[in-house]
Amino acid sequence: MTAATTALGLLPLLFSTGTGSEVQRPLATVVVGGLITSTVLTLLVIPALYKVLARTRLSRRGVTLL
């Protein structure tokens, strides 16, 4: 939720066209991209890696998971 509210708060910087926007837009793009990437990694990739590693470790010991 924190990442979503921060990304929503940076949307005006992404779409601004006024004075100084050429400096602020790249910064907002990088921050929003980092928030999205870190959220996807945290919620999807890391748990999947843990599950794969747990299965390989348990299969070496002869334990089967359902």
C-alpha positions in Angstrom: 0.0 0.0 0.0 2.8 2.4 0.7 4.4 1.8 -2.7 1.0 2.3 -4.4 0.4 5.6 -2.7 3.9 6.8 -3.4 3.5 5.9 -7.1 0.2 7.6 -7.3 1.7 10.7 -5.6 4.4 10.8 -8.2 2.0 10.6 -11.2 1.7 14.4 -11.5 5.4 14.6 -11.8 5.4 12.0 -14.6 2.8 13.9 -16.7 3.8 17.5 -15.9 4.7 19.8 -18.8 5.6 23.0 -17.0 8.9 24.7 -16.2 11.4 22.3 -14.7 9.5 19.2 -15.7 12.4 18.1 -17.9 14.4 17.6 -14.6 11.6 16.1 -12.5 10.1 13.7 -15.0 13.2 11.3 -15.2 13.5 11.3 -11.5 9.8 10.3 -11.0 10.1 7.7 -13.8 13.0 6.0 -12.0 11.4 6.1 -8.6 8.0 4.7 -9.9 9.8 2.0 -11.9 11.8 1.0 -8.8 8.7 0.8 -6.7 7.0 -1.4 -9.2 10.0 -3.6 -9.6 10.7 -4.0 -5.9 7.0 -4.8 -5.2 6.8 -7.5 -7.9 10.1 -9.0 -6.7 8.9 -9.0 -3.1 5.4 -10.4 -3.7 6.1 -12.9 -6.5 9.7 -13.7 -7.3 11.1 -14.2 -3.8 8.4 -16.5 -2.5 8.6 -18.6 -5.6 12.3 -18.9 -5.2 11.9 -20.0 -1.6 9.3 -22.6 -2.6 11.7 -24.0 -5.3 14.6 -24.1 -2.9 12.5 -25.8 -0.2 11.4 -28.5 -2.6 14.9 -29.2 -3.8 16.3 -29.4 -0.3 13.5 -31.7 0.9 13.7 -33.9 -2.2 17.4 -34.4 -1.4 16.4 -35.7 2.0 13.7 -38.0 0.6 10.7 -36.0 1.9 7.8 -35.4 -0.5 5.5 -32.5 -0.4 1.9 -32.5 -1.6 
